[in-house]
Amino acid sequence: MSDLEIPMPLFLNSDSIESLCPLISAVVTNWWARLVELFASPVGMVVLGVGLVGLLIGWLLGRGGGGEAATNVSSGAEADSPELVWRHEKLVLVERQQVEKHQRLIRFLDGIINPSSGDVNQLGVAVFTFAEQVREARQKVGTDLSRMQLLGDRLTQVGDEGVPRPEVVSAAIGMAGSQEKSLEKSRDLLRSIYARISDWEESLLSGEISEAHSKAELKEDTIKIKDMLLSLDSGWDSSPDEADRQIRELLESTGETVFQPLCSVVLVDGGETASLSETDRHAEILLAVDRILEVLEQPEQPKKIEEEEVSLVPDDGFRKPVAGGTTHSLNGTPPREAAPAEADEVETEIPAEEGFSVLFCSNQVGLWGQDVYRGERCRARSIAQFPDWAEWISIRRLDTGERIFSPTSAASFKNGEVDSPFGFNGSNELFYGARHLGIYSDACPNEVETRFTYGGWGFGHRMSDSSSGSASPQASGWEGVEIPGDTVFEIAIHAALPEIGELDKVLSLEPQEV
């Protein structure tokens, strides 16, 4: 072994430790002296102080974070609040309804075409469309009812725990309870309607309609269903949206964080934005019912007559005319009859015949602007602007014969805003849960407003529910005062002001005539 190769012991024994102690002691003493010298200086003391402060802050933050984490873990067990549970159940329900709707659509497409003839079952299309609209209406009413029940229960619970502004909580509970009663009535009626229509739908899609029903039975059931729809409270589809808005504004006015989950439910899951929609669900369902009646009243298609050999020898004998004054054809086929005129054929352009034309006659405001004919007391025609020849517009009550005239120069079909103290609002706009259509005047009381802040004649929203037991804000008014909701209004345009009778009134800029 050379002098450079110094063997290293695998293990430290007592002799090796004793030999290393002086070396270790010298190193420790040297470093300790340097540390004392470093921290004895001003810079060293600052570094030491900052380090100690950092350790203290880190300890405090760690303690606080741990407490917050513990709080979050403990609150996680209570995360199933009634608002979150309701939202989760609604999401699951909507997903299931979408799957069921997809399955119904596939079945409808498979059964709507006759495989033997290739013809489309028009009655099946009409019934399926109506059934789908009733289903969607039931779903909306069910969701609205569930939301109002949630609001009532949670507000009652919060009120019992004691919160500031108890009068606000009490008012919100009253509004939710009023809507709940109205929605329960609508739910029961729609449930009965759907029970009737679902039997037809099943028979139509399975091809058993001819055996299960006759046209007379279907027509009778359809008329009963229409009567049931007309018995629904006016505004049943829009008043919950307005209640959502009012309840949310009440709760937000308190500034209490305990109401934030409920405000979020009303804003996001409610129908607050649906109140701005131009869709009138009630009118659409009634149109679907009328479509079924139209199909049922259509004459059956005549069977194709097979051609037969016909003698070319003239017949010298006289033939007795058939009923109605027609005669037999020489080729043995029945006479051709003219196609019946459609009842709902409405001209696209309004002629100036006799200087008068009826645009609307009904007690259903949702029909305004549509081409509809259900009889003399329920009809409408689409219109975007008045024709050039129209100088006056009138609204007449069919129950009393009273009539009000206004110049067409003070009229609007868009937003109902014109610079005039009176005029005609043809916008049919939806706000406060009601549609607005009619003549307005600043001289009228505003118990029923046919335009925003203006009372008048026609359809609008009631300012107070004190005059009616209905939970819906939709109302009918005459000179700003509420009248029965089933009143039929006739809206007509005139080329010139007709002869004014005792029951007529004319709006003009002259104060004595207003």
C-alpha positions in Angstrom: 0.0 0.0 0.0 1.4 3.4 -0.9 1.7 6.3 1.4 -1.1 8.1 -0.5 -3.7 5.4 0.1 -5.1 6.1 3.5 -7.7 3.6 4.5 -11.1 4.9 5.6 -12.9 3.0 8.3 -16.3 1.7 7.4 -17.7 2.5 10.9 -16.8 5.2 13.3 -15.3 3.8 16.5 -14.4 5.5 19.7 -10.9 6.3 18.6 -12.0 7.9 15.3 -14.6 10.0 17.1 -12.1 11.3 19.5 -9.8 12.2 16.7 -12.6 14.2 14.9 -13.9 16.1 17.9 -11.2 18.8 17.8 -11.9 19.4 14.1 -15.7 19.6 14.6 -15.3 21.9 17.6 -13.1 24.2 15.5 -15.6 24.4 12.6 -18.6 25.1 14.9 -16.7 27.8 16.8 -15.7 29.5 13.6 -19.3 29.6 12.1 -20.8 30.7 15.4 -18.3 33.6 15.5 -19.3 34.6 12.0 -23.1 34.4 12.8 -22.7 36.6 15.9 -20.6 39.1 13.9 -23.2 39.1 11.1 -26.3 39.6 13.2 -24.6 42.1 15.4 -24.4 44.5 12.5 -27.5 46.7 11.6 -28.1 44.9 8.4 -28.1 41.5 10.1 -30.5 42.7 12.7 -32.9 43.9 10.0 -32.7 40.6 8.1 -33.3 38.7 11.3 -36.3 40.8 12.2 -37.9 40.5 8.7 -37.5 36.7 8.9 -39.2 36.5 12.3 -42.1 38.7 11.1 -42.5 36.5 8.0 -42.6 33.4 10.1 -45.3 34.9 12.3 -47.4 36.0 9.4 -47.1 32.6 7.7 -48.2 31.0 10.9 -51.2 33.2 11.3 -52.2 32.7 7.6 -51.8 29.0 7.9 -54.0 29.0 11.0 -56.7 31.1 9.3 -56.6 29.0 6.1 -56.9 25.8 8.0 -59.9 27.2 9.9 -61.5 28.4 6.6 -60.9 25.0 5.1 -62.4 23.3 8.1 -65.4 25.6 7.8 -65.8 24.9 4.1 -65.6 21.2 4.8 -68.3 21.4 7.5 -70.5 23.7 5.3 -70.1 21.3 2.4 -72.2 18.8 4.3 -74.9 21.5 4.5 -74.5 22.5 0.8 -77.8 20.9 0.0 -79.8 24.0 0.6 -83.5 24.1 -0.6 -82.6 26.4 -3.5 -79.8 24.1 -4.8 -82.0 21.0 -4.4 -84.8 22.7 -6.3 -82.5 23.7 -9.1 -81.0 20.2 -9.3 -84.5 18.6 -9.5 -85.6 21.1 -12.1 -82.5 20.3 -14.2 -83.1 16.5 -14.0 -86.8 17.1 -14.9 -86.0 19.2 -17.9 -83.5 16.6 -19.2 -86.1 13.9 -18.9 -88.7 15.9 -20.6 -86.4 16.6 -23.5 -85.7 12.8 -23.9 -89.5 12.1 -23.8 -90.2 14.8 -26.4 -87.6 13.3 -28.7 -89.1 9.8 -28.4 -92.6 11.2 -29.1 -91.4 13.0 -32.2 -89.8 9.8 -33.6 -93.1 7.9 -33.0 -95.1 10.8 -34.6 -93.0 10.7 -37.7 -93.4 6.9 -38.0 -97.1 7.0 -37.6 -98.3 10.2 -39.3 -98.0 8.8 -42.9 -100.4 6.2 -44.1 -98.1 3.4 -45.5 -100.7 2.1 -47.9 -101.7 5.5 -49.5 -98.7 7.7 -48.6 -101.1 10.4 -47.5 -100.4 12.6 -44.5 -102.8 12.3 -41.6 -103.9 15.9 -41.3 -106.0 15.3 -38.2 -103.0 13.5 -36.6 -100.8 16.5 -37.3 -103.3 18.9 -35.7 -103.9 16.7 -32.7 -100.2 16.1 -32.1 -99.4 19.8 -32.4 -102.1 20.7 -29.9 -101.0 17.9 -27.5 -97.4 19.2 -27.6 -98.6 22.7 -26.8 -100.7 21.5 -23.9 -97.7 19.5 -22.6 -95.4 22.5 -22.7 -98.0 24.6 -21.0 -98.3 22.0 -18.2 -94.6 21.9 -17.8 -94.4 25.7 -17.5 -97.3 25.9 -15.0 -95.7 23.0 -13.0 -92.4 24.8 -12.9 -94.0 28.1 -11.9 -96.0 26.4 -9.2 -93.0 24.6 -7.8 -91.0 27.9 -7.7 -93.8 29.8 -6.0 -94.1 27.0 -3.4 -90.3 27.2 -2.8 -90.5 31.0 -2.4 -93.4 30.8 0.1 -91.8 28.0 2.2 -88.3 29.6 2.3 -89.6 33.1 3.0 -91.8 31.7 5.8 -88.8 30.0 7.3 -86.6 33.1 7.1 -89.3 35.2 8.6 -89.7 32.9 11.6 -85.9 33.2 12.2 -86.3 37.0 12.4 -85.0 39.3 9.7 -85.1 43.1 9.2 -88.0 44.5 7.1 -90.6 41.8 8.0 -93.3 43.7 6.1 -91.3 43.0 2.9 -91.2 39.3 3.6 -94.9 39.3 4.4 -95.7 41.0 1.1 -93.6 38.6 -0.9 -95.2 35.6 0.8 -98.6 37.0 -0.1 -97.7 37.5 -3.7 -96.3 33.9 -4.0 -99.4 32.5 -2.3 -101.8 34.3 -4.6 -99.9 32.9 -7.6 -99.8 29.5 -6.1 -103.6 29.3 -5.9 -104.1 30.5 -9.5 -101.4 28.1 -10.8 -103.0 25.2 -9.0 -106.3 25.9 -10.8 -104.5 26.2 -14.2 -102.6 22.9 -13.5 -105.8 21.0 -12.7 -107.6 22.3 -15.9 -104.6 21.6 -18.1 -104.3 18.1 -16.6 -108.0 17.4 -17.5 -107.5 18.7 -21.0 -104.4 16.6 -21.6 -106.2 13.5 -20.3 -108.8 14.0 -23.1 -106.3 14.8 -25.9 -103.9 12.0 -25.0 -106.4 9.3 -25.9 -106.9 10.8 -29.4 -103.2 11.1 -29.9 -102.7 7.4 -29.1 -105.5 6.3 -31.3 -104.3 8.5 -34.2 -100.7 7.4 -34.1 -101.7 3.8 -33.9 -104.2 4.0 -36.7 -107.2 3.1 -34.6 -109.0 6.5 -34.7 -111.7 5.3 -37.0 -112.6 2.5 -34.7 -112.2 4.3 -31.4 -113.9 7.6 -32.4 -116.1 9.2 -34.9 -115.7 12.7 -36.2 -118.8 13.8 -34.4 -117.4 12.6 -31.1 -114.0 14.3 -31.8 -115.7 17.5 -32.6 -117.8 17.4 -29.5 -114.7 16.7 -27.3 -112.8 19.6 -29.1 -115.6 22.1 -28.3 -115.5 21.0 -24.6 -111.8 21.4 -24.5 -112.0 24.9 -26.0 -114.5 25.8 -23.3 -112.1 24.6 -20.7 -109.3 26.6 -22.2 -111.5 29.7 -22.2 -112.2 29.2 -18.5 -108.5 29.6 -17.6 -107.7 32.8 -15.7 -106.7 35.6 -18.1 -103.0 35.9 -18.1 -102.4 32.5 -16.6 -99.2 32.1 -18.7 -97.7 35.5 -18.1 -98.7 36.6 -14.6 -96.1 34.4 -12.8 -93.4 36.1 -14.8 -94.6 39.5 -13.5 -94.8 38.1 -9.9 -91.2 36.9 -10.2 -90.0 40.4 -11.1 -92.0 42.1 -8.3 -90.8 39.6 -5.6 -87.2 39.9 -6.7 -87.3 43.7 -6.5 -88.9 43.5 -3.1 -86.3 41.2 -1.7 -83.4 43.0 -3.3 -84.6 46.3 -1.7 -83.8 44.9 1.8 -80.1 44.5 1.0 -80.0 41.3 3.1 -77.7 38.5 1.9 -80.0 35.9 3.2 -82.4 36.6 0.2 -79.7 36.3 -2.5 -80.3 32.6 -3.2 -84.0 33.2 -3.7 -83.4 36.3 -5.9 -81.1 34.1 -8.0 -83.7 31.5 -8.4 -86.3 34.0 -9.4 -84.0 35.7 -11.9 -82.3 32.7 -13.5 -84.9 29.9 -13.1 -88.0 32.1 -13.2 -89.7 33.6 -16.3 -88.4 37.2 -15.8 -87.0 37.4 -19.3 -90.0 35.5 -20.8 -92.2 38.5 -20.1 -90.5 40.3 -22.9 -91.4 37.6 -25.4 -93.9 38.2 -28.1 -95.4 34.8 -27.7 -98.9 34.5 -26.4 -99.2 30.9 -25.3 -102.9 31.0 -24.6 -103.7 32.3 -28.1 -101.4 29.7 -29.7 -103.2 26.9 -27.9 -106.6 28.2 -29.0 -105.4 28.4 -32.6 -104.3 24.8 -32.3 -107.8 23.8 -31.1 -109.4 25.7 -34.0 -107.1 23.9 -36.4 -108.5 20.6 -35.2 -112.0 21.8 -35.8 -111.1 23.0 -39.3 -109.7 19.5 -40.1 -112.8 17.8 -38.7 -115.1 20.0 -40.7 -113.3 19.4 -44.0 -115.3 17.1 -46.4 -113.8 13.7 -47.0 -111.9 13.2 -50.2 -114.1 11.4 -52.7 -113.0 7.9 -53.6 -111.4 7.5 -56.9 -113.9 6.1 -59.4 -112.7 3.3 -61.6 -113.2 3.9 -65.2 -115.8 1.7 -66.8 -116.7 1.1 -70.4 -119.3 3.6 -71.4 -121.7 3.2 -74.3 -121.2 5.8 -77.0 -124.8 5.5 -78.1 -126.7 8.7 -77.1 -129.5 8.2 -74.6 -132.7 9.5 -75.9 -134.6 9.3 -72.6 -135.0 12.2 -70.3 -133.2 12.2 -67.0 -134.6 13.5 -63.8 -132.5 16.3 -62.4 -131.0 15.5 -59.0 -131.6 17.6 -55.9 -130.1 21.1 -56.3 -130.9 21.6 -59.9 -128.0 19.7 -61.4 -128.2 16.9 -64.0 -126.5 13.6 -64.5 -123.4 13.7 -66.7 -123.6 11.8 -69.9 -120.6 9.7 -69.0 -122.1 8.4 -65.8 -119.9 10.2 -63.4 -121.3 12.4 -60.6 -121.3 16.2 -61.2 -118.3 18.2 -60.2 -118.9 20.5 -57.2 -117.1 23.7 -56.5 -114.6 23.5 -53.7 -116.0 25.1 -50.5 -114.6 28.5 -49.7 -112.2 28.6 -46.7 -113.6 30.5 -43.8 -110.3 32.0 -42.8 -109.3 33.4 -46.2 -108.4 37.0 -45.5 -107.2 39.5 -48.1 -103.6 40.6 -47.6 -104.4 44.2 -48.7 -107.3 46.1 -47.0 -109.5 47.5 -49.7 -111.2 50.9 -49.3 -114.7 49.5 -50.0 -117.3 51.7 -48.4 -114.5 53.4 -46.4 -114.7 51.0 -43.6 -112.9 47.7 -42.5 -112.9 45.7 -39.4 -109.4 44.7 -38.2 -110.3 42.9 -35.0 -113.4 41.6 -33.2 -112.8 39.4 -30.1 -112.2 39.3 -26.4 -108.8 37.6 -26.9 -106.1 40.3 -27.2 -103.6 37.7 -28.5 -105.4 37.4 -31.8 -104.4 41.0 -32.8 -102.2 41.0 -35.9 -103.2 37.5 -37.1 -105.3 36.2 -39.9 -108.1 34.4 -37.9 -111.7 33.8 -38.5 -113.8 31.9 -36.0 -117.1 33.7 -36.5 -118.3 37.3 -36.5 -117.4 37.8 -32.8 -114.0 36.2 -33.0 -111.9 37.3 -36.0 -108.8 39.3 -36.9 -106.6 40.2 -39.8 -102.9 40.9 -40.0 -101.9 44.5 -40.3 -98.5 46.3 -40.0 -99.6 49.9 -40.8 -102.8 51.6 -41.6 -103.7 51.9 -45.3 -103.4 55.4 -46.8 -107.2 55.8 -47.0 -107.8 55.3 -43.3 -108.2 58.5 -41.3 -110.0 57.3 -38.2 -109.9 54.2 -36.0 -112.7 53.1 -33.6 -113.2 50.7 -30.8 -116.8 49.5 -30.1 -118.1 47.4 -27.2 -120.4 44.8 -28.5 -122.3 44.4 -25.2 -123.3 48.0 -24.9 -122.8 49.4 -28.4 -120.6 52.3 -27.1 -117.9 53.5 -29.5 -114.8 55.7 -29.3 -113.1 57.3 -32.3 -109.5 58.5 -32.6 -107.6 59.9 -35.6 -105.1 57.4 -37.2 -102.5 60.2 -37.2 -102.0 59.5 -33.5 -101.4 55.8 -33.7 -98.4 53.5 -33.3 -97.8 49.8 -34.2 -94.3 49.6 -32.8 -93.7 50.7 -29.3 -96.9 52.6 -28.5 -95.0 55.8 -28.0 -96.3 58.9 -29.9 -96.2 62.5 -28.9 -99.9 63.0 -28.3 -102.2 63.2 -25.3 -104.4 60.5 -26.9 -104.2 58.0 -29.7 -104.2 54.3 -30.6 -101.7 51.8 -29.3 -101.5 48.9 -31.7 -98.2 47.5 -30.4 -99.8 44.7 -28.4 -96.7 45.0 -26.2 -96.3 42.7 -23.2 -95.3 44.2 -19.9 -96.4 43.9 -16.3 -97.8 40.5 -17.3 -100.4 41.9 -19.6 -100.8 42.9 -23.3 -101.8 46.4 -24.3 -104.0 47.2 -27.2 -106.5 50.0 -27.6 -107.1 53.8 -27.5 -105.6 55.8 -24.7 -106.1 59.3 -23.3 -104.4 61.4 -20.6 -107.9 62.5 -19.6 -108.9 59.0 -18.4 -108.3 57.4 -15.1 -105.7 54.7 -15.2 -107.4 51.9 -13.4 -106.7 49.9 -16.6 -103.8 51.2 -18.6 -104.0 50.6 -22.4 -100.6 52.3 -22.7 -97.9 52.8 -20.1 -99.2 55.4 -17.6 -102.4 56.1 -19.7 -105.9 54.8 -19.2 -108.2 54.2 -22.0 -110.4 51.8 -24.0 -109.4 48.2 -24.8 -106.9 45.8 -23.3 -104.2 46.5 -20.7 -103.0 45.8 -17.2 -104.9 46.7 -14.0 -103.2 49.0 -11.6 -104.8 47.3 -8.5 -106.2 43.9 -7.8 -108.8 45.4 -5.5 -111.5 45.4 -8.1 -111.1 41.8 -9.2 -110.5 38.5 -7.6 -108.3 37.4 -10.5 -104.6 37.0 -9.9 -103.8 38.0 -13.5 -102.9 41.6 -14.3 -104.6 41.3 -17.7 -107.8 43.3 -17.9 -110.3 45.0 -20.1 -111.1 48.7 -19.7 -113.5 51.4 -20.9 -112.5 55.0 -20.4 -109.9 53.8 -18.0 -112.3 51.9 -15.8 -112.2 48.1 -15.6 -115.1 46.2 -17.3 -115.8 42.4 -17.5 -112.9 40.5 -19.0 -115.1 38.7 -21.5 -116.2 41.9 -23.2 -115.8 41.7 -27.0 -114.2 44.7 -28.7 -114.5 45.6 -32.4 -111.6 47.6 -33.8 -112.3 49.2 -37.2 -110.8 51.8 -39.5 -112.7 54.5 -41.4 -111.9 56.7 -44.4 -114.0 59.5 -42.9 -115.7 60.1 -39.6 -119.2 58.5 -39.8 -122.3 60.0 -38.4 -121.9 60.2 -34.7 -124.6 58.6 -32.5 -125.6 59.0 -28.9 -123.3 56.2 -27.8 -120.3 57.5 -29.9 -117.4 59.7 -28.6 -114.7 61.4 -30.6 -111.2 62.2 -29.3 -109.8 65.4 -30.7 -107.5 68.3 -29.6 -110.6 70.3 -28.6 -110.9 70.0 -24.8 -114.7 69.8 -24.8 -114.7 66.8 -27.0 -112.2 64.7 -25.0 
